[in-house]
């Protein structure tokens, strides 16, 4: 593996695989700012071989595995050759309806990975009603400060699963604090609750929402999410990811208007551009809106058009935001994990109390 020193190396490697690829497949969709942070902190490395490029990103005691392949066969052929030179613990994720990922999942399992967790994406329209407040809390909600960065990181690490929940680095939290994207409540001289979000354009994503265990049942979580909604007046769509089997979290999010989404095919690079266009037009409700075409409104004629863009970096849609699923089919994200033989075995509960398990598979891998 070669440590990545510039974003250009990443784009060049991706474009090399994409060139002439008939069945391009990938799970690598970095936003520019995150990519630059990974490179600046020497967390990202790559290895290119025939028809595929692998990326490893260091994260605590393991690494995230990403790839870009000319086709699933190239991915499956080269993956076993990568593993001997990789860290003991690897985690990789795939996004989309499970039926569309069968080949990739099978190839990944054959290489020694086991399924670890399934996440679904929930969305909430800005027009959704917020339930009335049941109680008020005495502690005030404030924007987090830079002094809070490390305590926030420690709180997140205690409550979330490092393999499934893509935990932030300290520099991620510092950036979010600088952008005013973490709300916090203090109680008894410590951070009792927080809501960490990312807003880009008309979409806002909750990344982490938690209340420390000793402060449960005081209305802090409710106060935070209501405050969050009230401050995002320009947002038209709210999204988040949650473990599919975490029934408690599901109930809470549904209570505040979230529901599993059913949008379009997750892979904009699938090659079936006609289907993607048809689904986009249907989602936009072209048939109904087309009646406005040529209409004079407030002194201006209105019209409809279709636009497209060329992704100059070749990295695809932003992580956690622009990927979608077929209408009527909840969008999901699968997390797969592999560890070397000789590691601890059996089942273990993730730190956030969710329903993700790791199970042993052949040859002592888990």
Residue, then its C-alpha position, 0 to 999 in steps of 0.5 A: x500500500x502507498x500512502x496518498x499524498x495528494x487528492x490528484x492521486x486518488x482521482x487519477x487512480x479512480x479514472x484509470x479504473x473507470x476508463x472503458x469499464x463496462x460494469x464499474x462498481x465502487x463503495x468510495x464516495x468521499x466529499x472533498x473536505x474529508x478526502x483532504x483531511x484524510x490525506x493531511x493526516x496520512x490516514x489514506x493509502x492505496x493499491x492499484x492492480x489490474x482492473x481495481x484500486x483499493x483504498x485503506x483509511x486508518x481509523x483507531x484500531x482498524x481500517x476502512x476498506x474502499x474500492x473502485x473496480x472495473x467490474x465485480x470480478x476484478x474486485x473479487x479476484x484481487x481482494x484476497x491478494x490485498x488482505x495479507x498486507x492490510x491491518x488485522x481488522x478491516x471494515x467495509x460497507x456497501x450501499x443499496x438494495x441487497x438484491x443489487x449487491x449480491x455478487x459483491x457481498x458474496x465475493x466479500x464473504x468468500x475473502x473472509x469477511x462476515x456481515x456485521x450490521x445493516x443500516x437504513x436511511x431515514x428521511x424527514x420532509x421539512x413540512x413534517x409536523x414536530x410533536x408538541x413538547x412534553x416538558x421543558x428542561x432547565x439547562x440551556x442549549x448552546x453551540x459547542x466550543x472548541x474546548x468541548x471537542x475532546x469530551x464530545x469525542x469521548x462521549x461519542x466513542x462510548x455510545x456508538x459502534x466504531x465499526x458501524x457508525x463511522x465515528x469522527x476523528x478529533x479534527x472532524x469534531x473541531x471542524x463541526x464546532x467551527x461550523x456551528x454544527x454541534x448543539x450541546x447541553x451541560x449538566x453538573x459540569x459536564x456535557x450531558x447531551x449533544x446533537x451533531x449534524x451536517x447541513x449542505x444546501x437544502x439537506x441536513x443530516x443528523x450524525x450523532x444524537x445522544x444523551x449520556x446514560x445518567x441524564x436520561x428521562x430529563x427531556x434533553x434529547x427532545x429539546x435538542x432535536x426540536x431546537x435543531x429543527x427550529x434552526x434549519x429553516x432553509x432545509x427541505x430534507x432531513x436524513x440520518x442513518x440508523x441500525x436496522x435492528x435498533x428498534x428503540x432508535x427507530x421509534x424515536x425517529x419515527x416519532x419526530x417524522x422520519x421514515x425509511x426512504x424510497x428514492x432512486x437506484x443508489x448507483x449513479x455509475x451503474x451505466x443504466x442512465x435511461x432508468x436513472x433519468x426516468x426515475x429522477x423525472x418521476x421523483x421530480x413529478x415532471x408530469x404534474x409540474x410540466x403544466x407550468x411550462x411557459x406560464x407567466x407568473x409575476x411578470x416572468x415566464x416559467x419553464x422546465x429543463x433537464x441538466x446534468x453535470x460531469x463529476x470531474x474528480x470521478x469520486x461520485x456522490x457525497x458520502x451519506x447524502x446523495x445515494x438513494x434506493x428504488x421506490x418502495x424499497x428501504x435504502x440500506x447500508x451493509x457493514x462487513x468486518x474481517x479480522x485475523x485468526x487468533x482474535x477473540x471469538x463469540x458474540x459481543x454487544x456494540x457499545x451503543x447497545x444496538x443490535x449489531x453482532x459479530x459472528x465467527x466464520x470459517x478459519x477462526x475469522x470473525 
